Amino acid sequence: MSWFVLFAASIFECVGAVSLKASDGLRRPRATIVFMLAMSASMGLLAMATREIPIGSAYAIWTGLGAVGTAAWGISRLGESAAAPRIVSLGLIVAGVVLIRLSGG
Protein backbone atom coordinates (compact mmCIF):
# COMPACT_ATOMS: atom_id res chain seq x y z
CA MET A 1 0.00 0.00 0.00
CA SER A 2 2.82 2.42 0.81
CA TRP A 3 4.19 2.07 -2.74
CA PHE A 4 0.82 3.06 -4.16
CA VAL A 5 0.78 6.06 -1.80
CA LEU A 6 4.28 7.03 -2.96
CA PHE A 7 3.20 6.77 -6.61
CA ALA A 8 0.18 9.00 -5.87
CA ALA A 9 2.51 11.49 -4.15
CA SER A 10 4.61 11.60 -7.33
CA ILE A 11 1.54 12.28 -9.44
CA PHE A 12 0.57 15.17 -7.18
CA GLU A 13 4.13 16.47 -7.45
CA CYS A 14 3.74 16.53 -11.24
CA VAL A 15 0.42 18.35 -10.94
CA GLY A 16 2.06 20.85 -8.58
CA ALA A 17 4.98 21.50 -10.90
CA VAL A 18 2.77 21.95 -13.94
CA SER A 19 0.50 24.26 -11.95
CA LEU A 20 3.48 26.27 -10.80
CA LYS A 21 4.35 26.90 -14.43
CA ALA A 22 0.72 27.78 -15.19
CA SER A 23 0.62 30.18 -12.22
CA ASP A 24 2.99 32.57 -14.02
CA GLY A 25 5.12 33.18 -10.96
CA LEU A 26 2.16 32.81 -8.56
CA ARG A 27 0.29 35.65 -10.32
CA ARG A 28 -2.67 33.54 -11.49
CA PRO A 29 -4.83 32.70 -8.47
CA ARG A 30 -6.49 29.50 -9.74
CA ALA A 31 -3.23 27.88 -10.82
CA THR A 32 -1.57 29.06 -7.61
CA ILE A 33 -4.27 27.40 -5.51
CA VAL A 34 -3.95 24.16 -7.51
CA PHE A 35 -0.18 24.34 -7.01
CA MET A 36 -0.50 24.76 -3.24
CA LEU A 37 -3.11 22.01 -2.88
CA ALA A 38 -1.22 19.55 -5.10
CA MET A 39 2.09 20.10 -3.33
CA SER A 40 0.43 19.81 0.08
CA ALA A 41 -1.15 16.52 -0.98
CA SER A 42 2.16 15.37 -2.42
CA MET A 43 4.07 16.11 0.79
CA GLY A 44 1.37 14.55 2.95
CA LEU A 45 1.37 11.37 0.89
CA LEU A 46 5.17 11.27 0.87
CA ALA A 47 5.12 11.52 4.66
CA MET A 48 2.65 8.64 4.84
CA ALA A 49 4.75 6.49 2.49
CA THR A 50 7.87 7.01 4.59
CA ARG A 51 6.21 5.20 7.48
CA GLU A 52 7.16 1.97 5.70
CA ILE A 53 9.59 2.96 2.93
CA PRO A 54 13.08 4.23 3.87
CA ILE A 55 13.33 8.00 3.38
CA GLY A 56 16.28 7.78 0.97
CA SER A 57 14.43 5.42 -1.33
CA ALA A 58 11.09 7.21 -1.01
CA TYR A 59 12.57 10.62 -1.71
CA ALA A 60 14.62 9.41 -4.68
CA ILE A 61 11.61 7.69 -6.23
CA TRP A 62 9.28 10.61 -5.47
CA THR A 63 11.57 13.16 -7.09
CA GLY A 64 12.51 10.86 -9.96
CA LEU A 65 8.95 10.06 -10.95
CA GLY A 66 7.95 13.68 -10.43
CA ALA A 67 10.75 14.88 -12.69
CA VAL A 68 9.99 12.36 -15.43
CA GLY A 69 6.25 12.99 -15.29
CA THR A 70 6.69 16.74 -15.39
CA ALA A 71 9.18 16.52 -18.24
CA ALA A 72 6.82 14.23 -20.17
CA TRP A 73 4.02 16.77 -19.69
CA GLY A 74 6.31 19.55 -20.90
CA ILE A 75 7.26 17.58 -24.00
CA SER A 76 3.71 16.50 -24.84
CA ARG A 77 1.78 19.66 -23.93
CA LEU A 78 4.17 22.58 -23.80
CA GLY A 79 6.34 21.92 -26.82
CA GLU A 80 9.53 21.34 -24.84
CA SER A 81 12.45 19.59 -26.50
CA ALA A 82 12.18 15.87 -27.15
CA ALA A 83 15.81 15.62 -28.24
CA ALA A 84 17.37 12.18 -27.96
CA PRO A 85 19.78 13.10 -25.12
CA ARG A 86 16.87 14.40 -23.07
CA ILE A 87 14.78 11.26 -23.65
CA VAL A 88 17.75 9.04 -22.80
CA SER A 89 18.33 11.03 -19.62
CA LEU A 90 14.70 10.62 -18.58
CA GLY A 91 14.99 6.91 -19.31
CA LEU A 92 18.02 6.72 -17.04
CA ILE A 93 16.00 8.34 -14.25
CA VAL A 94 13.27 5.71 -14.72
CA ALA A 95 15.90 2.96 -14.69
CA GLY A 96 17.27 4.36 -11.45
CA VAL A 97 13.80 4.38 -9.89
CA VAL A 98 13.26 0.76 -10.94
CA LEU A 99 16.65 -0.30 -9.59
CA ILE A 100 15.98 1.40 -6.25
CA ARG A 101 12.67 -0.45 -6.00
CA LEU A 102 14.19 -3.80 -7.00
CA SER A 103 17.05 -3.38 -4.52
CA GLY A 104 14.57 -3.55 -1.67
CA GLY A 105 14.36 0.19 -1.17
Residue, then its C-alpha position, 0 to 999 in steps of 0.5 A: m500500500s505504501w508504494f501506491v501512496l508514494f506513486a500518488a505522491s509523485i503524481f501530485e508532485c507533477v500536478g504541482a509542478v505543472s500548476l506552478k508553471a501555469s501560475d505565471g510566478l504565482r500571479r494567477p490565483r487558480a493555478t496558484i491554488v492548484f499548485m499549493l493544494a497539489m504540493s500539500a497533498s504530495m508532501g502529505l502522501l510522501a510523509m505517509a509512504t515514509r512510514e514503511i519505505p526508507i526515506g532515501s528510497a522514497y525521496a529518490i523515487w518521489t523526485g525521480l517520478g515527479a521529474v519524469g512525469t513533469a518533463a513528459w508533460g512539458i514535451s507533450r503539452l508545452g512543446e519542450s524539447a524531445a531531443a534524444p539526449r533528453i529522452v535518454s536522460l529521462g529513461l536513465i531516471v526511470a531505470g534508477v527508480v526501478l533499480i531502487r525499488l528492486s534493490g529492496g528500497 
